[in-house]
Amino acid sequence: MAQAYRPTGTDSGASSSETTPATPRNWLLRLGAPPVAATALTATVALYMALVAFGNITDFGTNQQFVQHVLSMDTTFKDPDLMWRAVESPALQNAAYVAIIAWETLTASVLLTATWFWITGLRRDTYDRARAASTVGLVMMLLLFGMGFLAIGGEWFAMWQSSDWNGLDAAARNVALAAFTLLLVHLPGLRRAGIERT
C-alpha cells in the first residue's frame, strides 16, 4: 500500500536551523569559538599589565632598585669597553623608571579597553575595534619587554651578565605571551566570522 509522503526533516531541519534563535546549547558551543578565546586571552594580558603597573606604583622602591642597577651596570662584568654605556645619574635613572611605569599604565589601559570591545563585539559579532585596540596594546607590550628589556636592557646595558639583577627570563615570557595573543587575535577565522555575520 502506498503511504502518504511525510518529510524526513532533512531539508526543513537545515532551513529552520538557520532561522531558529540561539539556544542555550548553541551559546555553550560558541564559548569554544576563537572570538571567545581572544577575549579571554586579551583580558588576561590586560589584567596582568594592570597589576604590573599597580605594583610598581604602590611598591615604587623595589623595581626602582632594579632599574638603577641595570642602568648603572654595577653588577655586570664591568668590561671597560662596555662601561661607558652606564647611566649613573639618579635623576636619569628615576626618569627612566617613571617612563616605564607610565608606559605600563598606558598599555594596561589600552588592553582593558580592547577587552571591553571584545565583550561588546561578542554580542554583535563584530570584532574590528577589538582587534585594532588589542593590536595597539600588544605591540606596546612587545616594545616594552622586547625592545626595552631584551634589547636595550639585556644587550646595551649587558643585563645578561648580572646574576643579581637580571630580568631577561621574565621579559622573554612577557614577549611570548604578547606575541601569542597577537597571533590569536589575528586568526583568519576571527575575521571571517565577523564578515559572515554582518
Secondary structure, DSSP 8 states (H G I E B T S, - for coil): --------SHHHHHHHHHHS---HHHHHHHTTSHHHHHHHHHHHHHHHHHHHHHHHHHTHHHHHHHHHHHHHTTTS---TTTGGG----HHHHHHHHHHHHHHHHHHHHHHHHHHHHHHHHHHHT--HHHHHHHHHHHHHHHIIIIIIIIIIIIIIT-GGG-SSS--HHHHHHHHHHHHHHHHHHT-HHHHHHHHHH-
